[in-house]
Amino acid sequence: FEFKLMAEEKIGDVDTLRIRGSGKETEGVNPAEHKFTIWISKTDGAMIQLESKWDNAPFPGVSSPVSATIKITKVDS
């Protein structure tokens, strides 16, 4: 995996670090690839937000690789 610190940003009231990452399998006909951006709280390291894209990802019980996009945002309760 490769990681790069992109910026300091505010998500709601939380001061975060925006980090971009990517990784790719090195073997196989259709190697899986993962690219993501994650926002981490500068105060406690908690994940505040995640945007993730998977290509050709193998999942147990699924007959062929899957591509998917995921977005997660922490909300206060």
N, C-alpha and C positions, 0 to 999 in steps of 0.2 A: 504494500500500500504506500501511496504517497500522500502527504498532508501539507497544506499551506495555510498559514494564518493570513486571512484576507483583510480583516478590519475589526475595529471595535464598534459595536452598535448597541442601541437600546431596543429591546423588545418589550413593549409595554413599559413597565417601571424598572426593568432589570437591565443592568449593564452586562453586555455579553461580548464574547470573542466569536467572530464568524470564521469557521475553519472549513476549507474545502478539501475533500479527499477523493481518491480513486484507487482502484485496484483491478487487476485482470488476471485470470488464470493463464498459465503459460502452456498448457497442453490441451489436446482435444480438437475436434472438428469445429465446434462452435464454443470457444471458451467463454465462460461467464465473465461479466464485467459489472462493476459496481462504482457509481459516482454519487457523491453526496455532499451536502453542505449542512453543517451542524452549528448551532449557536449554543455556547456554553456560558453559564453564569460565571462572571469574574469573581463573585463572592464565595461561592461554595462548589463550583465545578458541575452543578446540575445541568442536565440537558434541558434547554428551554424550547428549542425548535429543531426539527430535522426535516430535510428534503432529500429523498433518496431515490435513485433510479437504478434498477437492475435490468440487465440484458442477458438472456440465455442462462438464467439461474436454474440449477437443478433443485427440485423440491421432492421430498419423500412422498411416494404414492402418486406422483404425476408422471405420465408417460413421456413427456417431452419438456425441454427447457421452457421457462416462463420469463417474460419480460413484464416489469411492473414499476409503477411509480408510487411512492409513499410520502405522505406529509404528516408530521406529528407536531402539535403545538401544545405545550403545557398550559393548563388553565388553572387558576386558583379556585379552590372550593370554599 
